């Protein structure tokens, strides 16, 4: 029975816990990512009044919670040495672990990355794969190295990206896959010898954090590309387009690609509007139309007047910026 320490955040953490339990391993410690970016007093109050799902998981399984300011701190190192784990599993963790931490477990420190490495290294694979129009993403369990997402691969599994998936939908499906995959991996490690496979650096792709420019929609692109852009960013941030000096953000659940029956094909041209539905329909670079409903205005005060603004200020033949 492996002694396992898990570092993780939110749904990735809870699914790793469930999967390790299903593999009949002994979880000797759990380190929540939220412990490193919130004050311990605030965290204690929040855990008491509004406990998170991951906190409830830790309590329901009666697990030892590690409390530290960083996975690279001397306090965490001392705790890890005391726990003497065979395996450390890391999922959704933005810190780059030091070599001295990575080398503590007897067998390995294993990272789970939500893409098919070496493709889509970096912090936002859910977002990037949808934005780029991929049909599949995946999960990769790999030996952790000092470089992000670069160690030898132990196990990979493919995850389908459905045509209407948002980033949230893909994250949910990916985390469910992680639960079953970590059980499979740990069982194989107990019963068999796994040979790690080096990543092919020639096929590696890396995408950095998104910037403020990335949230703006470009209607010279195809309707599918724009739709991918809108749904990829949800729920982490909104995407925007501008009408005059007013910025709108679309809801990915109320976006439709339509055939263009009009003669209007200029990119960014407004060909229809519906104030009641809070919708604006715009011509795209591929000649098709994108109808965006349940629009909001990026201004807490003005947002309540979205319908009124569309009714009075938005006109067919206007262009969006």
C-alpha positions as CSV (number, residue, x, y, z in Angstrom):
1,X,0.0,0.0,0.0
2,X,1.5,3.3,-1.1
3,X,1.8,6.2,1.3
4,X,0.6,9.2,-0.8
5,X,0.6,13.0,-0.3
6,X,-1.7,15.0,-2.6
7,X,-1.3,18.7,-3.5
8,X,-4.1,20.2,-5.5
9,X,-6.9,22.6,-6.0
10,X,-10.7,22.4,-6.2
11,X,-12.2,19.7,-8.5
12,X,-8.8,18.3,-9.4
13,X,-8.0,17.8,-5.8
14,X,-11.2,16.1,-4.9
15,X,-11.0,13.7,-7.8
16,X,-7.4,12.8,-7.0
17,X,-8.5,12.0,-3.4
18,X,-11.3,9.8,-4.6
19,X,-9.1,8.0,-7.1
20,X,-6.3,7.4,-4.7
21,X,-8.8,6.0,-2.1
22,X,-10.2,3.7,-4.8
23,X,-6.7,2.4,-5.5
24,X,-6.5,1.4,-1.8
25,X,-3.6,3.7,-1.1
26,X,-2.9,5.4,2.2
27,X,-3.3,9.2,1.9
28,X,-1.0,10.5,4.7
29,X,-1.4,14.2,3.8
30,X,-3.3,16.7,1.7
31,X,-2.2,20.2,0.9
32,X,-4.9,22.5,-0.5
33,X,-3.7,25.3,-2.9
34,X,-5.9,27.8,-1.2
35,X,-3.8,27.5,1.9
36,X,-0.9,29.4,0.2
37,X,-2.9,32.4,-1.0
38,X,-5.3,33.1,1.9
39,X,-4.6,34.3,5.5
40,X,-5.0,31.4,8.0
41,X,-7.6,33.4,10.0
42,X,-9.8,34.1,6.9
43,X,-9.4,30.5,5.8
44,X,-10.4,29.2,9.2
45,X,-13.5,31.4,9.3
46,X,-14.4,30.4,5.7
47,X,-13.9,26.7,6.4
48,X,-16.3,27.0,9.4
49,X,-19.0,29.1,7.8
50,X,-18.7,28.3,4.1
51,X,-16.7,25.1,3.8
52,X,-15.5,24.3,0.3
53,X,-16.1,20.9,-1.4
54,X,-12.4,20.0,-1.1
55,X,-12.4,20.9,2.6
56,X,-15.5,18.6,3.1
57,X,-13.7,15.9,1.2
58,X,-10.7,16.1,3.5
59,X,-12.9,16.0,6.6
60,X,-15.2,13.2,5.3
61,X,-12.2,11.0,4.7
62,X,-10.6,12.1,8.0
63,X,-7.4,13.0,6.2
64,X,-4.4,14.9,7.6
65,X,-4.3,18.4,6.2
66,X,-1.0,20.0,5.6
67,X,-1.0,23.7,6.3
68,X,1.9,25.7,4.9
69,X,2.5,29.0,3.0
70,X,4.3,27.3,0.1
71,X,5.1,23.8,-1.2
72,X,8.7,25.1,-1.4
73,X,8.9,26.2,2.2
74,X,11.1,24.7,4.9
75,X,7.9,23.9,6.9
76,X,6.4,21.9,4.1
77,X,9.7,20.1,3.5
78,X,9.9,19.1,7.2
79,X,6.3,17.9,7.2
80,X,6.9,15.9,4.0
81,X,10.0,14.3,5.5
82,X,8.0,13.3,8.6
83,X,5.2,11.8,6.5
84,X,7.7,9.7,4.5
85,X,5.5,9.3,1.4
86,X,6.2,6.8,-1.4
87,X,4.4,9.1,-3.9
88,X,3.5,12.8,-4.0
89,X,0.8,13.6,-6.5
90,X,0.3,17.2,-7.7
91,X,-2.7,18.6,-9.6
92,X,-3.6,22.2,-10.5
93,X,-0.7,23.9,-8.7
94,X,1.0,27.0,-10.0
95,X,4.2,26.9,-7.9
96,X,7.2,25.4,-9.6
97,X,8.5,22.8,-7.0
98,X,12.1,22.8,-6.1
99,X,14.3,19.8,-6.8
100,X,14.8,19.2,-3.1
101,X,11.0,18.8,-2.7
102,X,10.5,16.7,-5.8
103,X,13.1,14.2,-4.6
104,X,11.7,13.6,-1.2
105,X,9.2,10.7,-1.9
106,X,10.7,7.2,-2.1
107,X,9.2,6.5,-5.6
108,X,8.2,9.6,-7.4
109,X,6.6,13.0,-7.5
110,X,3.9,12.8,-10.1
111,X,2.1,15.7,-11.8
112,X,-1.2,15.5,-13.6
113,X,-1.6,18.0,-16.4
114,X,-4.9,18.5,-18.3
115,X,-3.6,18.1,-21.8
116,X,-2.0,15.5,-24.0
117,X,1.6,16.5,-23.3
118,X,3.9,17.7,-24.8
119,X,1.1,19.7,-26.5
120,X,-0.5,22.5,-24.5
121,X,2.0,23.0,-21.8
122,X,1.3,26.0,-19.6
123,X,-1.4,27.4,-17.3
124,X,-4.6,27.3,-19.4
125,X,-5.0,24.1,-21.4
126,X,-8.8,23.9,-20.9
127,X,-9.1,27.3,-22.4
128,X,-6.4,27.0,-25.1
129,X,-7.6,23.6,-26.6
130,X,-11.2,24.9,-27.0
131,X,-10.0,28.2,-28.4
132,X,-7.9,26.5,-31.0
133,X,-10.8,24.3,-32.1
134,X,-9.3,21.0,-30.9
135,X,-11.6,17.9,-30.9
136,X,-9.7,16.2,-28.1
137,X,-7.8,17.2,-25.1
138,X,-6.6,14.8,-22.4
139,X,-4.8,14.1,-19.2
140,X,-1.1,13.3,-18.7
141,X,0.5,11.9,-15.6
142,X,4.2,12.5,-15.7
143,X,7.2,12.5,-13.4
144,X,7.7,16.0,-12.2
145,X,10.9,17.9,-13.1
146,X,12.1,21.4,-12.3
147,X,10.5,22.5,-15.6
148,X,6.8,23.0,-16.0
149,X,5.0,20.0,-17.6
150,X,8.2,18.5,-19.0
151,X,8.9,15.2,-17.2
152,X,8.6,11.7,-18.6
153,X,5.1,10.4,-19.2
154,X,3.6,7.6,-17.1
155,X,0.0,7.5,-18.4
156,X,-2.1,9.5,-20.8
157,X,-5.8,9.4,-21.6
158,X,-7.8,11.3,-24.2
159,X,-10.8,13.5,-23.3
160,X,-13.3,14.5,-25.9
161,X,-14.1,18.2,-26.5
162,X,-17.8,18.5,-27.5
163,X,-18.9,21.2,-30.0
164,X,-20.6,23.2,-27.3
165,X,-18.2,22.7,-24.4
166,X,-17.2,25.7,-22.4
167,X,-13.9,25.7,-20.4
168,X,-15.9,24.7,-17.4
169,X,-17.5,21.7,-19.1
170,X,-14.1,20.5,-20.3
171,X,-12.6,20.9,-16.8
172,X,-15.5,18.9,-15.3
173,X,-15.1,16.0,-17.7
174,X,-11.3,16.1,-17.4
175,X,-11.4,15.9,-13.6
176,X,-13.7,13.0,-13.7
177,X,-11.3,11.2,-16.0
178,X,-8.5,12.0,-13.6
179,X,-10.3,10.1,-10.8
180,X,-10.4,6.9,-12.8
181,X,-6.9,7.4,-14.4
182,X,-5.1,7.8,-11.1
183,X,-6.7,4.7,-9.7
184,X,-5.5,2.9,-12.9
185,X,-2.0,4.3,-12.6
186,X,-1.5,3.5,-8.9
187,X,-2.8,0.0,-9.4
188,X,-0.4,-0.6,-12.3
189,X,2.5,0.8,-10.3
190,X,1.7,-1.8,-7.5
191,X,1.2,-4.7,-9.9
192,X,3.7,-4.0,-12.7
193,X,6.8,-2.1,-13.8
194,X,6.1,1.1,-15.7
195,X,8.7,2.5,-18.0
196,X,8.4,6.4,-18.2
197,X,8.4,7.7,-21.8
198,X,10.3,10.9,-22.5
199,X,8.3,13.7,-24.0
200,X,9.0,14.6,-27.6
201,X,10.3,18.1,-27.4
202,X,9.9,18.6,-31.2
203,X,6.1,18.3,-30.7
204,X,6.0,20.5,-27.6
205,X,3.7,23.6,-27.5
206,X,3.5,26.1,-24.7
207,X,0.8,28.8,-24.1
208,X,1.4,31.5,-21.5
209,X,-1.2,33.3,-19.4
210,X,-3.8,35.2,-21.3
211,X,-3.5,38.9,-21.6
212,X,-6.1,41.8,-21.8
213,X,-5.9,41.7,-25.6
214,X,-6.9,38.1,-25.6
215,X,-10.4,38.8,-24.3
216,X,-11.4,40.9,-27.3
217,X,-13.4,39.2,-30.1
218,X,-12.3,39.6,-33.7
219,X,-15.1,39.4,-36.2
220,X,-12.8,39.1,-39.2
221,X,-12.4,35.5,-38.1
222,X,-14.8,32.7,-38.9
223,X,-18.0,32.3,-36.9
224,X,-16.7,29.0,-35.5
225,X,-13.5,30.6,-34.4
226,X,-15.3,33.4,-32.6
227,X,-17.7,30.9,-30.9
228,X,-14.7,28.8,-29.8
229,X,-13.2,32.0,-28.3
230,X,-16.3,32.9,-26.4
231,X,-16.9,29.4,-24.9
232,X,-13.2,28.7,-24.1
233,X,-12.9,31.6,-21.7
234,X,-16.0,30.7,-19.7
235,X,-16.2,30.8,-16.7
236,X,-12.8,32.3,-15.9
237,X,-13.2,35.6,-17.6
238,X,-15.5,37.2,-20.1
239,X,-14.9,38.0,-23.8
240,X,-15.9,41.4,-25.2
241,X,-16.8,43.4,-28.3
242,X,-17.4,47.1,-28.5
243,X,-20.3,49.0,-30.0
244,X,-19.1,52.7,-30.1
245,X,-17.8,53.2,-26.6
246,X,-19.8,50.5,-24.9
247,X,-18.4,47.0,-24.3
248,X,-20.6,44.0,-24.5
249,X,-19.9,40.5,-23.2
250,X,-21.7,37.4,-24.7
251,X,-23.0,34.4,-22.8
252,X,-21.7,31.2,-24.4
253,X,-24.9,29.4,-23.7
254,X,-26.8,31.8,-25.9
255,X,-24.6,32.0,-29.0
256,X,-25.8,30.6,-32.4
257,X,-24.1,30.3,-35.8
258,X,-26.6,31.2,-38.5
259,X,-26.5,31.0,-42.3
260,X,-26.5,34.5,-43.8
261,X,-29.6,35.0,-46.0
262,X,-28.9,38.7,-46.4
263,X,-26.6,40.5,-48.8
264,X,-24.6,41.9,-45.9
265,X,-21.3,40.2,-45.5
266,X,-18.9,42.9,-44.2
267,X,-17.1,41.6,-41.1
268,X,-18.4,43.2,-37.9
269,X,-21.6,44.5,-39.5
270,X,-24.7,44.3,-37.3
271,X,-27.5,42.7,-39.4
272,X,-30.1,42.2,-36.7
273,X,-30.9,42.9,-33.0
274,X,-33.5,42.0,-30.5
275,X,-33.7,44.1,-27.4
276,X,-36.1,41.7,-25.6
277,X,-33.6,38.8,-26.0
278,X,-30.7,41.2,-25.5
279,X,-29.2,39.9,-28.7
280,X,-27.1,41.3,-31.5
281,X,-26.4,39.4,-34.7
282,X,-23.1,40.1,-36.5
283,X,-21.6,39.1,-39.8
284,X,-18.3,37.1,-39.5
285,X,-15.3,36.6,-41.6
286,X,-16.6,33.4,-43.2
287,X,-19.8,35.1,-44.4
288,X,-21.9,33.5,-41.6
289,X,-23.7,35.2,-38.8
290,X,-23.2,35.0,-35.1
291,X,-26.3,35.7,-33.0
292,X,-25.3,36.5,-29.4
293,X,-28.1,36.5,-26.9
294,X,-28.3,37.4,-23.2
295,X,-25.7,40.1,-23.7
296,X,-24.4,42.2,-20.8
297,X,-22.7,45.6,-20.7
298,X,-19.4,45.8,-19.0
299,X,-20.5,48.2,-16.4
300,X,-22.4,47.3,-13.2
301,X,-24.6,50.4,-13.5
302,X,-25.2,50.3,-17.2
303,X,-25.7,46.5,-17.3
304,X,-29.3,46.9,-16.0
305,X,-30.0,49.0,-19.0
306,X,-28.7,46.5,-21.6
307,X,-32.2,46.0,-23.2
308,X,-32.8,49.8,-23.3
309,X,-29.4,50.4,-24.9
310,X,-29.8,47.8,-27.6
311,X,-33.3,49.2,-28.3
312,X,-32.3,52.8,-28.6
313,X,-28.6,52.9,-29.6
314,X,-27.9,49.7,-31.6
315,X,-28.9,49.9,-35.3
316,X,-28.7,47.5,-38.2
317,X,-25.8,48.6,-40.4
318,X,-23.8,49.7,-37.3
319,X,-20.3,48.1,-37.0
320,X,-18.8,46.7,-33.9
321,X,-15.2,47.5,-33.1
